[in-house]
Amino acid sequence: MDLLLWVTVGFIIIGFVVLVFIKRNMESKKSSTTESIVWWIVGTTAWGVASIFLIGCWFSKI
């Protein structure tokens, strides 16, 4: 197993945990502002694009 695979898997797992933690904090406050929801969508999209890019790089390396 190479380093790029470990970086990719780690990025996906850590990013997923962080996004779940942030979502739970937003739900517990019950006062989610529009700005926090927009930043949640932007963060999730950026995390998804970066994950897809890392997976693509790893598959092209094989």
KEMIBA-666337 format. One record per residue: residue in one letter; y, z, x of N, C-alpha, C in turn. Coordinates in pm, whole numbers, padded with zeros to 5 digits, always signed. Example, Ala and Ser with C-alpha at 12.3 -4.5 7.8 and 13.67 -1.06 7.14 Angstrom:
2
a-00569+00780+01319-00450+00780+01230-00330+00780+01320 s-00225+00708+01285-00106+00714+01367+00003+00787+01290 
//
This chain:
62
m-00118+00000+00085+00000+00000+00000+00124+00000+00089 d+00215-00083+00058+00333-00095+00142+00450-00012+00088 l+00554-00006+00168+00670+00076+00135+00744+00024+00012 l+00753-00108-00004+00825-00164-00119+00759-00124-00250 l+00627-00118-00252+00557-00075-00372+00592+00069-00405 w+00591+00156-00305+00624+00297-00328+00769+00315-00373 v+00859+00238-00315+01000+00244-00356+01014+00199-00502 t+00945+00092-00537+00951+00039-00673+00896+00140-00774 v+00778+00192-00746+00716+00289-00837+00801+00415-00847 g+00850+00464-00734+00935+00583-00734+01063+00562-00811 f+01126+00446-00794+01250+00414-00864+01227+00411-01015 i+01117+00351-01057+01088+00341-01200+01060+00479-01258 i+00978+00558-01192+00942+00691-01244+01063+00784-01245 i+01135+00791-01135+01252+00879-01128+01359+00834-01228 g+01381+00704-01239+01478+00653-01335+01440+00685-01478 f+01312+00674-01510+01265+00706-01645+01286+00853-01675 v+01254+00941-01579+01273+01085-01599+01421+01118-01620 v+01507+01058-01539+01652+01082-01552+01703+01034-01687 l+01661+00916-01731+01706+00864-01860+01658+00951-01976 v+01536+01000-01969+01485+01090-02074+01564+01220-02075 f+01593+01275-01958+01671+01398-01947+01811+01380-02007 i+01876+01270-01974+02011+01244-02027+02006+01225-02178 k+01905+01155-02227+01893+01132-02371+01872+01264-02445 r+01790+01352-02391+01769+01482-02456+01897+01564-02457 n+01974+01558-02350+02102+01630-02348+02198+01573-02451 m+02199+01442-02468+02286+01380-02568+02243+01421-02709 e+02113+01429-02734+02063+01466-02866+02089+01612-02897 s+02084+01698-02797+02102+01841-02822+02248+01876-02852 k+02341+01795-02804+02483+01823-02829+02523+01786-02971 k+02456+01692-03031+02485+01645-03167+02626+01590-03184 s+02697+01574-03075+02832+01518-03084+02847+01405-02984 s+02754+01313-02989+02757+01200-02896+02878+01112-02926 t+02961+01097-02828+03077+01012-02845+03037+00867-02822 t+03122+00779-02864+03095+00636-02844+03087+00604-02696 e+03173+00668-02617+03174+00642-02473+03042+00682-02408 s+02986+00796-02447+02859+00839-02387+02745+00746-02427 i+02749+00696-02549+02645+00602-02593+02656+00470-02517 v+02780+00423-02496+02800+00299-02421+02750+00316-02278 w+02782+00430-02215+02735+00453-02078+02583+00467-02073 w+02522+00522-02177+02376+00530-02186+02316+00389-02187 i+02374+00299-02266+02325+00162-02274+02346+00089-02141 v+02461+00107-02079+02489+00043-01950+02392+00094-01843 g+02370+00224-01839+02278+00282-01740+02135+00235-01760 t+02091+00232-01884+01956+00186-01913+01938+00039-01877 t+02038-00041-01906+02032-00184-01872+02029-00204-01721 a+02115-00132-01650+02119-00145-01503+01986-00100-01442 w+01930+00010-01493+01801+00058-01443+01692-00045-01470 g+01693-00107-01587+01593-00208-01621+01604-00332-01534 v+01726-00378-01512+01747-00497-01429+01704-00470-01285 a+01740-00353-01232+01700-00318-01096+01548-00305-01085 s+01485-00248-01187+01339-00236-01186+01272-00373-01187 i+01320-00462-01270+01264-00598-01276+01283-00669-01143 f+01401-00652-01081+01427-00713-00951+01330-00659-00845 l+01309-00527-00842+01217-00469-00744+01073-00517-00766 i+01032-00525-00892+00897-00574-00921+00883-00720-00879 g+00986-00800-00907+00984-00940-00865+00976-00955-00714 c+01052-00873-00642+01047-00876-00495+00909-00838-00445 w+00849-00737-00508+00717-00693-00463+00613-00801-00489 f+00617-00866-00606+00519-00971-00635+00539-01093-00546 s+00662-01124-00511+00684-01240-00425+00640-01212-00281 k+00629-01085-00247+00586-01047-00112+00434-01055-00098 i+00362-01042-00209+00215-01039-00203+00162-01172-00156 
//
